[in-house]
Amino acid sequence: MPLNKQLLEILICPQCRGKVRLDEKLNGIICDKCKLLYEIKNDIPVMLVEEAKKIS
C-alpha cells in the first residue's frame, strides 16, 4: 500500500481533528481517540466519518 508519508503527516481525523496512524494490516488509517478505521481504496484514504468503520 504505497501511501505518501507526507500525506500521512498532514491527515487528521475529520471527526475529532486528532492524529491518525496507518495500519497496513487493516488497510486503513486509524484514529485511536475515536476508534474509527478509515479504509484505503485504490490507494486513496476515504476520510469520511459516515464511511468509517468502528473498531474496538
Backbone as a chain_set.jsonl record, in Angstrom:
{"seq": "MPLNKQLLEILICPQCRGKVRLDEKLNGIICDKCKLLYEIKNDIPVMLVEEAKKIS", "coords": {"N": [[0.849, -1.174, 0.0], [1.119, 1.801, -1.154], [1.391, 4.637, 0.388], [1.83, 8.028, 0.517], [4.217, 9.423, 2.647], [4.289, 12.095, 3.442], [1.655, 12.863, 3.015], [0.365, 11.314, 4.935], [1.342, 12.532, 7.238], [0.003, 14.978, 7.302], [-2.655, 14.353, 7.398], [-5.669, 14.314, 9.301], [-8.059, 13.217, 11.744], [-11.332, 13.503, 10.634], [-13.436, 13.737, 12.391], [-12.63, 14.269, 15.128], [-10.443, 15.84, 14.805], [-7.972, 14.912, 15.507], [-4.746, 13.184, 15.664], [-3.881, 10.649, 13.277], [-3.097, 7.243, 12.336], [-1.345, 4.952, 10.214], [-2.471, 1.727, 9.418], [-1.38, -1.064, 8.198], [-2.15, -3.725, 8.228], [-4.956, -3.694, 8.539], [-5.513, -2.271, 6.332], [-5.942, 0.56, 6.301], [-6.523, 3.826, 7.769], [-6.225, 4.82, 11.062], [-7.938, 6.318, 13.763], [-7.151, 6.536, 16.961], [-8.35, 7.784, 19.12], [-11.092, 8.215, 18.456], [-11.677, 5.656, 17.751], [-11.973, 4.764, 15.099], [-11.804, 3.425, 11.806], [-10.556, 4.39, 8.808], [-10.917, 3.427, 5.661], [-8.636, 2.492, 3.012], [-8.969, 2.866, -0.325], [-8.201, 1.871, -3.542], [-5.654, 3.002, -3.265], [-6.29, 5.437, -2.084], [-7.103, 7.27, 0.736], [-10.201, 7.095, 2.365], [-11.617, 9.51, 3.888], [-14.074, 9.965, 5.337], [-16.416, 10.433, 7.814], [-18.909, 9.175, 7.944], [-18.454, 6.912, 6.448], [-16.542, 5.524, 7.777], [-15.297, 2.776, 9.753], [-16.199, 1.364, 12.847], [-13.928, 0.411, 15.353], [-12.602, -1.844, 17.842]], "CA": [[0.0, 0.0, 0.0], [2.007, 2.958, -1.236], [0.772, 5.885, 0.823], [2.836, 9.063, 0.667], [4.473, 9.747, 4.057], [3.908, 13.498, 3.662], [0.202, 12.885, 3.108], [0.016, 10.756, 6.231], [1.69, 13.504, 8.265], [-0.944, 16.095, 7.359], [-4.023, 13.871, 7.599], [-6.227, 14.313, 10.651], [-9.388, 12.62, 11.823], [-12.339, 14.525, 10.357], [-14.399, 13.833, 13.488], [-12.09, 14.91, 16.334], [-9.286, 16.632, 14.382], [-6.785, 14.34, 16.142], [-3.775, 12.472, 14.833], [-4.236, 9.32, 12.779], [-1.936, 6.41, 12.009], [-1.554, 3.954, 9.17], [-2.481, 0.324, 9.829], [-1.296, -1.828, 6.953], [-2.902, -4.975, 8.395], [-6.376, -3.419, 8.3], [-5.582, -1.496, 5.099], [-6.628, 1.81, 6.54], [-5.991, 4.835, 8.666], [-6.95, 4.672, 12.328], [-7.951, 7.334, 14.813], [-7.262, 5.805, 18.225], [-9.251, 8.519, 20.02], [-12.48, 7.95, 18.051], [-11.802, 4.224, 17.462], [-12.502, 4.66, 13.744], [-10.924, 2.989, 10.728], [-10.847, 4.982, 7.506], [-10.346, 2.491, 4.696], [-7.907, 2.98, 1.849], [-9.488, 2.207, -1.522], [-7.442, 2.272, -4.734], [-4.554, 3.843, -2.772], [-6.8, 6.732, -1.646], [-7.805, 7.165, 2.015], [-11.57, 7.614, 2.374], [-11.674, 10.186, 5.18], [-15.447, 10.393, 5.592], [-16.877, 9.855, 9.081], [-20.043, 8.291, 7.703], [-17.989, 5.67, 5.821], [-15.537, 4.913, 8.651], [-15.751, 1.586, 10.49], [-15.89, 1.365, 14.282], [-13.041, -0.67, 15.784], [-12.567, -1.934, 19.309]], "C": [[0.898, 1.242, 0.0], [1.287, 4.253, -0.873], [1.895, 6.875, 1.115], [2.981, 9.456, 2.135], [4.092, 11.189, 4.371], [2.394, 13.626, 3.804], [-0.235, 12.389, 4.481], [0.293, 11.745, 7.364], [0.671, 14.625, 8.386], [-2.395, 15.646, 7.554], [-4.421, 13.945, 9.067], [-7.59, 13.64, 10.603], [-10.425, 13.715, 11.569], [-13.362, 14.694, 11.487], [-13.839, 14.629, 14.678], [-10.909, 15.831, 16.04], [-7.977, 16.161, 15.032], [-5.887, 13.639, 15.144], [-4.311, 11.104, 14.434], [-2.96, 8.56, 12.468], [-2.336, 5.384, 10.96], [-1.526, 2.561, 9.788], [-2.534, -0.52, 8.567], [-2.067, -3.137, 7.032], [-4.374, -4.785, 8.054], [-6.608, -2.619, 7.025], [-6.359, -0.198, 5.293], [-5.879, 2.725, 7.481], [-6.866, 4.836, 9.909], [-6.823, 5.926, 13.182], [-8.178, 6.574, 16.115], [-8.238, 6.477, 19.189], [-10.717, 8.192, 19.725], [-12.749, 6.466, 17.818], [-12.465, 4.011, 16.098], [-11.407, 4.236, 12.78], [-11.421, 3.613, 9.431], [-10.145, 4.113, 6.475], [-9.598, 3.21, 3.581], [-8.392, 2.169, 0.657], [-8.766, 2.762, -2.739], [-6.34, 3.269, -4.386], [-4.99, 5.237, -2.336], [-7.529, 6.551, -0.318], [-9.183, 7.826, 1.931], [-11.807, 8.198, 3.765], [-13.056, 10.798, 5.42], [-15.957, 9.68, 6.837], [-17.995, 8.857, 8.831], [-19.654, 6.974, 7.03], [-16.946, 4.935, 6.659], [-16.161, 3.727, 9.391], [-15.305, 1.712, 11.936], [-14.997, 0.179, 14.597], [-13.013, -0.698, 17.302], [-11.15, -1.953, 19.83]], "O": [[1.374, 1.67, 1.052], [0.653, 4.883, -1.72], [2.808, 6.574, 1.884], [1.994, 9.784, 2.794], [3.615, 11.47, 5.47], [1.908, 14.408, 4.621], [-1.109, 12.985, 5.112], [-0.45, 11.785, 8.345], [0.49, 15.172, 9.474], [-3.264, 16.468, 7.843], [-3.616, 13.674, 9.958], [-8.195, 13.515, 9.539], [-10.393, 14.754, 12.23], [-14.077, 15.696, 11.526], [-14.489, 15.548, 15.176], [-10.428, 16.527, 16.935], [-7.002, 16.909, 15.098], [-6.205, 13.513, 13.962], [-5.09, 10.488, 15.161], [-1.883, 9.145, 12.35], [-3.501, 5.006, 10.839], [-0.648, 2.256, 10.595], [-3.586, -0.674, 7.947], [-2.584, -3.613, 6.021], [-4.97, -5.613, 7.364], [-7.748, -2.319, 6.67], [-7.299, 0.101, 4.558], [-4.766, 2.439, 7.922], [-8.094, 4.851, 9.82], [-5.747, 6.512, 13.304], [-9.259, 6.034, 16.347], [-8.883, 5.799, 19.989], [-11.492, 7.922, 20.643], [-13.903, 6.054, 17.7], [-13.381, 3.201, 15.952], [-10.248, 4.628, 12.912], [-12.558, 3.392, 9.014], [-8.915, 4.07, 6.426], [-9.881, 4.361, 3.251], [-8.25, 0.946, 0.624], [-8.723, 3.974, -2.946], [-6.115, 4.245, -5.102], [-4.154, 6.134, -2.225], [-8.474, 5.766, -0.239], [-9.312, 8.966, 1.485], [-12.154, 7.478, 4.701], [-13.182, 11.996, 5.674], [-15.929, 8.451, 6.903], [-18.02, 7.795, 9.451], [-20.435, 6.023, 7.039], [-16.512, 3.843, 6.291], [-17.369, 3.678, 9.623], [-14.177, 2.115, 12.217], [-15.271, -0.938, 14.159], [-13.353, 0.282, 17.964], [-10.939, -2.026, 21.04]]}, "num_chains": 1, "name": "protein.A"}
